[in-house]
């Protein structure tokens, strides 16, 4: 199965997943406010912890620009809750254990570590406007530093 990457202007795929509290989070447009959805491989890993902390450190700036932050990983709800509490995260983390939403958004595919190829989560970030259209689809982003780039994109 080939997984397509999303393009600017496309409708953001709709989905429902459980958040860290076990509540159903429904994503379908139009949205109450624009969103930044980021896909990460594993709650608690060093890179994912840095990435989540980076979003949390700038949450007020994202909120001031009108954006909601949503993180999605294949982790179970309980692990996401522990991760949220351990790092005092104030945004939703969604559990996608079968990676259906990852695949809908093109955030799953072939990766290489030390020359070994395998399939897994592609660290990806989507900027989605209030009409649920993709404004930016960024694939293979770095765990750290891309929040500043996102802030520049949404505030200019």
C-alpha atoms as one frame of an Amber mdcrd trajectory, in Angstrom:
protein
   0.000   0.000   0.000   1.386   3.398  -1.012   0.710   6.158   1.472   0.159
   9.530  -0.118   1.527  12.718   1.380  -0.976  15.525   1.823  -0.703  18.706
  -0.220  -1.536  22.326   0.502  -5.203  23.081  -0.156  -6.465  19.527   0.337
  -9.141  18.793   2.911  -7.655  17.496   6.147  -8.830  13.912   6.661 -11.492
  13.571   9.351 -10.966  11.201  12.267 -11.911  10.255  15.786  -9.341   9.099
  18.339  -9.144   8.877  22.099  -7.168  11.531  23.913  -4.934  11.032  26.946
  -8.028  11.054  29.194  -9.823   8.355  27.197 -12.301  10.877  25.758 -13.188
  10.719  22.077 -11.604  13.578  20.145 -13.454  14.244  16.898 -11.621  16.129
  14.154 -13.809  17.345  11.326 -14.283  20.738   9.713 -15.021  23.487   9.865
 -12.957  23.856  13.019 -13.525  26.139  15.981  -9.964  27.371  15.384  -7.017
  26.407  13.200  -4.840  23.523  14.371  -1.320  22.242  14.244  -1.283  18.464
  14.318   2.028  16.777  14.879   2.751  13.071  14.593   5.409  11.573  16.851
   6.753   8.013  17.215   6.821   7.320  20.967   5.838   9.172  24.131   8.769
   9.321  26.519  11.531   8.853  23.970  14.185  11.593  24.097  13.287  13.194
  20.738   9.533  13.083  21.337   9.963  14.518  24.828  12.002  17.422  23.448
   9.444  18.026  20.703   6.491  18.055  23.120   8.376  20.336  25.515   9.143
  22.691  22.628   5.446  22.941  21.753   4.571  23.442  25.435   7.237  26.148
  25.845   5.555  28.108  23.023   1.923  27.194  23.709   0.972  30.767  24.597
   2.330  32.019  21.268   0.394  29.366  19.345  -2.750  30.182  21.319  -2.270
  33.918  20.731  -2.074  33.190  16.985  -5.369  31.276  17.345  -3.965  27.753
  16.916  -4.675  24.570  18.813  -1.843  22.024  19.201  -2.639  18.311  18.865
  -0.091  15.511  19.149  -0.772  12.032  17.730   1.228   8.858  18.351   0.675
   5.096  18.269   1.010   4.977  22.079  -1.876   3.682  24.215  -4.028   6.202
  26.103  -2.450   5.327  29.464   1.077   6.000  28.235  -0.011   9.336  26.747
  -1.600  10.309  30.073   1.629   9.489  31.931   3.621  11.462  29.339   1.279
  14.460  29.590   1.440  14.516  33.380   5.205  13.944  33.576   5.877  16.927
  31.298   2.904  19.120  32.309   1.575  19.298  28.751  -1.596  21.359  28.315
  -2.588  20.185  24.838  -4.298  16.998  23.675  -2.331  13.872  22.861  -4.240
  11.350  20.754  -3.776   7.599  20.612  -3.622   6.005  17.140  -2.477   2.436
  17.938  -3.332   0.982  14.530  -1.839   4.081  12.812  -4.890   4.615  10.598
  -4.732   8.391  11.072  -0.963   8.411  10.591  -1.536   6.715   7.229  -4.383
   9.092   6.272  -2.026  12.023   6.825   0.997  10.425   5.134   2.855  10.250
   8.465   3.775   6.588   8.101   6.290   5.088   5.736   9.725   3.744   5.079
  12.519   4.900   7.359  16.177   4.067   7.684  18.238   3.766  10.831  21.882
   2.795  10.524  21.214   1.513   7.024  18.328  -0.751   8.071  15.027  -0.032
   6.305  11.734  -0.430   8.119   8.247   1.091   8.184   7.214   3.428  10.968
   6.010   6.849  12.031   7.391   9.718   9.977   7.724  12.713  12.283   5.333
  15.096  10.533   3.497  18.338  11.241   0.361  19.732   9.585  -0.898  23.303
   9.688  -4.665  23.210   9.184  -6.890  26.263   8.766 -10.351  26.772  10.274
 -11.982  25.383   7.111 -10.060  22.128   7.716  -7.797  22.668   4.700  -4.114
  21.758   4.752  -2.025  24.935   4.760   1.308  23.141   5.158   2.207  19.461
   5.271   5.717  19.058   6.633   7.272  15.595   6.581  10.398  14.237   8.262
  10.714  17.286  10.506  13.340  17.417  13.245  12.232  16.758  16.806  13.585
  20.113  17.947  13.534  23.570  16.457  10.591  23.369  14.096   8.196  25.165
  16.460   9.956  28.458  15.709   9.537  27.855  11.975   5.846  27.047  12.519
   5.337  30.241  14.507   6.931  32.268  11.705   4.630  30.611   9.150   1.420
  31.240  11.091   2.187  34.764  12.245   3.397  36.258   8.950
